[in-house]
């Protein structure tokens, strides 16, 4: 077993032989191109001048008063395209162009990764196809239109639950079919190696900036919280703090209608070790190894797996993973909106909602950093229609 492709017992490359050469090509290109001085300088320039980095680490004073602890928000919602997804999409698409690829493909749930990839492709002059479940396309119609406007083709998937898992499966199949000419821009720290490592590297700028900003403010974080679906925004902010044992890392997944019901996407809470989308990780599956259906108000967290490094961090008890229900998520959106004038993405609201559970348990005043991974413009219709029967039918 090639241990470099694993995080402890999790990770690997569980894919057809026909796709192996593409992964080998990708790893070689990443090591030779993406780590070069020229590439890093070009990407740094785009992240600063085009995306708008660094994003602020904002002291949320009214939330702090509300919870009785010092709350800081890492404002990834202020990035161009409205979420953290652009960090990785821009990095991978730039790598694709340097490799001589003419087309990129991507999967998307909430649409943010699809929009980010379409944006990067437009900027760098590449064709782009985005695979999206039919259910997600309906509840994220605004992002679907944005992708079309940016010149991408949105391929709606009508199989299964018609959400992120099916979109990912379809994107992988399309990539295998055109593997010599197409670059697959994976949106999270999931999939076969080297994707989890590459996505983490492009997203770690979130945590690196946060650590610098905390130092500039002369502040020590006690807790770092982020929502987790596949887990890219969480891994992006966690990575800088993994070796700092004084910082508690908390990933918050989608509890849907309740983690004790069949209607959730709480992979770490209720999952078991399995194989999904080319990786060995925690998976929501039955006793026969079949993936279970997932449910969440959040299209971006609606996934039955999780990045293998998250599974590893959980197994060694370096990070803790908790579930937040749809109701708790919506309440957190109301609180953040009314107290701070910040409407977070439904995904990010799961992390904010965990403050309600964490803060009452703390015995001393603590400093808590929450990664606001995206803004809620895309979710307004979903929030408006919540409890009207349009989310779950």
Buried (B, 14 or more C-beta within 10 A) or exposed (E): EEEEBBBEBBBBBBBEEEBEEBBEBBBEBBEEBBEEEEBEEEBEEBBEEBBEBBBEBBBBEBBBEBBEBBBBBBBBBBBBBBBBBBBBBBBBBBBBBBBEBEBBBBBBBBBBBBBBBBBBBBBBEBBBBBBBBBBBBBBBEBBBEBBEEBEBEBBBBEEBBBBBBBBBBBBBEBBBEEBEEBBBBBBBBBBBBBBBBBBBBBBBBBBBBBBEBBEEEEBEBBBBBBBBBBBBBBBBBBBBBBEEEEBBBBBBBBBBBBBEEEBBBBBBBBBEEBBBBBBBBBBBBEEEEEBBBBBBBBBBBBBBBBBBBBBBBBBEEBBBBBBBBBBBBBBBBEBBBEBBEBBBBBBBBBBBBBBBEBBEEBEEEBBBBBBBBBBBEBBEBBBEEBEEEEBEE
